[in-house]
Amino acid sequence: MKLVFATNNQHKLKEVQEMLSNSIEVLSLKDIGCSEDVEETEITLEGNAKLKADYITEKYGFDCFADDTGLEVEALDGKPGVYSARYAGEHGNAEKNMEKLLNELQNKSSRKAKFRTIIALNLTNKQYLFEGICDGKILTEKTGVKGFGYDPIFKPNNASCSFAEMNSEKKNIISHRGIAIQELVQFLNSL
């Protein structure tokens, strides 16, 4: 089976390829000749995942899946949420996003947070949604050099280190994206 993963984020693409079975060939946007970024204009993770999957299916005719992920911090009323990738203004600037988040949490007692991923799968003219949640907390400083995004400041519950300190196998088992991908794989394997 061939599926397009509607992302230009090479870190996400590599993570997902590691998690999917060999029976599923994952094509990147580059593989199908798509060089444009699909603008995330919806106000929910679900909306953005659907928007990206629908764009690829409608414009390129491929079965595909797309995700959107947000970091939701309890003390900040769920922010940055859907705006996680562009929290500090510029899209994808992880350092500035982490710096802004840590500054906003300086005088907050609760550091509870969760990562949430929604995957929209367009397959044979039907759409399916999958969700993965990873509860944890925001650390007071960055630790580790692996991963991407907020990984250096997020420590999952029942883990002894941040996502950025974990090897990819361990992270893929417990992470929000890993859980959502596991749901996707179980669904695809049941067909």
Steps between C-alpha positions, in 0.01 A plus 500: 500500500622850414400799709613860484590664830400863450795669669817685407643438848781247446518421874133397503542303177794303642314432828194371315699286254670331798162413651315368195533143379686420180170416330415872497713717273497858622547764234601852590357813342826530310449147361170607339634833371325716758723790602238729650428527869136447587414793723350399834207739526265303724463567874516135609753220456225289340419776254861545391560125459186468285591810299844366408379148419214633287731735311734218394217262411310761298799656322721193448253209516689296760379318808683678776518591863587825672551593860491802719652509843469743784658542841228591750619652828252499786620824668472682164141388435611248238742725315692482274268227364427529131757782478789291644720516188466877474456594865775762499391638162727338244386154384724218612746696716528249784752701704282811510186293567664327799642828629156666489333205670758479778471877560121477526526218755754673729243602763263205456484219754348240265716370218253233384481466125403258230591445141208414275519371143211457260545302179251528214517208258338525157464147365280392209271803523447477877661695783606358835639681806749368755618667821805461719555672835810506717464657845800650672651824623711789380851497643664819628786473250593316182653154533613270221582548133284243320158553348363836390258775597423510872666162571781649719251650748229230507525206741229236464333363813670183626817582305834588655607742227380741233402391150829652381695256718319187374599278213246495217375148579398596854354834394297341219334262747381762749472822299177660385598449135608143572164420661306656211716316244448173688123555470541574129712186446252280689222638283694445176595147605134418567398576139 
